[in-house]
């Protein structure tokens, strides 16, 4: 694959996870603001981006495949696929001449370092900080887009089964994470900063389902299950330690810090964070039969 040469003095930004919920929003923001942007994907043939966006193939699970993606890049938005490759990816970026990394971590890094998600997020943060790269860390809480996991049940009959139905968390819109990432990539003054990100208000799974129902014009039913029942289902496709982490962060080990609404999105971007209801309205088509 041939990567166009970036004109001298012109900043190129690489977005990893470019087809994901946050990455796709960020690519669009950078494109609309006329920043040179390169999108990393495992399959360039299936990617759909504006013509001005460079698309490059690579796999973060194979750092040796990233040379073309990093070539000529000044800044990187980094979404790591999982623990194990952090140091190698950061070293490859620095070797290629990358100057600054904006890393998607997790709110659990600050509130629950004892859980797998918190521990692996801290590991990633340390790897980037110790690489010698300039960095900004984003620590979002629960993503609104996690509720896409309910699509099969909503389309299949409208009854959603989940634990901790009335536990309220300040769920964050992926577009707000992208907006903070945009600021960190395109403005000065964000180097060495760690931003914990939340939505504007706590909202429970039961209330989230009601918002989705309102967005699609359907009566939906929330059927609460026990954490044990949820764990039995989750163990079918993920390891025990991940099950423990996810259930803990949904309600099993929450503290006041997990439920606190933070002003970070507005402080960084200059506008208030989006509500879950807005996310539901914007994504209503995904939930309609």
C-alpha positions, 0 to 999 in steps of 0.5 A, a space after each residue: 500500500 502506498 501512503 502519500 507523503 505528508 507535505 513538510 510542515 503539515 500535521 498528519 493525525 492517525 486515528 486508530 479504531 477509526 470504524 468504532 463508535 468514537 474513532 468514526 466520530 473523530 475522523 469526521 470531526 477532523 475531516 470537517 475541520 480540514 485536518 489531514 487525517 489517516 484512518 487505520 483499519 484492518 480491512 481498507 476495502 470495507 472502510 467507508 470514509 470521505 475521499 479526503 481521508 487516507 485509509 491504511 490497513 494495519 492491526 494493533 495486535 501486530 505492531 509490526 504491521 503499523 509502519 505504513 500507518 505511522 509514516 509521516 504522522 505527527 499525532 495519534 489517537 490510540 485505541 488499544 485492542 487489549 493488554 499485551 502490546 502497549 509498549 511495542 506500539 508506543 515504541 513503534 510510534 516514537 521510532 516513526 517520528 510520532 510526537 503526541 499520543 491521545 490514549 483512550 483508557 478507562 475510568 476504571 483506571 482511576 476508580 478501580 485499579 484492582 479490576 482487570 479493566 482498571 489494571 490493564 488501562 493503567 498498564 497502557 497509560 504507563 507504557 505510553 508515558 514511559 515511551 518518551 512520547 508526549 501524551 494525553 489520556 482520556 478516561 471515559 466512564 460507561 459508553 452510551 453505545 454499549 447499549 447496542 448490545 440490546 439490539 437483538 432483544 429489542 428487535 426480537 420482542 422488546 424484552 431486555 434482560 440485564 442486571 443492576 436495573 436501577 443503578 445510575 451511572 453518568 453514561 457518556 456519549 461517544 461523540 463527546 469522547 471524540 470531541 475531547 480527543 479532537 481538542 487534545 489533538 488539535 490544540 496546545 495545552 493538553 500535554 500530560 493531562 488525564 481527563 476523566 469523562 462522564 455524561 451530564 447526569 446519572 441514568 440507570 439501565 431501566 431509564 436507558 431502555 425507556 429512552 430507547 423506547 421513546 426514540 423508536 416509538 415502542 413500549 419496551 420491557 426491562 427484565 432484571 436478572 441477578 448478577 449471577 445469571 448475567 455472569 453465566 451468560 457472559 462466561 460463554 464468550 469472555 474470561 472470568 476476570 473480564 466478567 468480574 470486571 464488567 459486572 463490578 463496573 455495572 453495579 457490583 463494586 461501585 463507589 461514589 467516584 463511579 457515579 459522580 458527574 464531572 465537568 470535564 467535557 464542557 471544560 475541554 470543549 466549551 459545550 455541555 455533554 450530550 444526554 443519553 436520550 440524544 444518543 438514543 434518538 441519533 441511533 434509533 434506526 439501529 434498534 428498529 425492526 
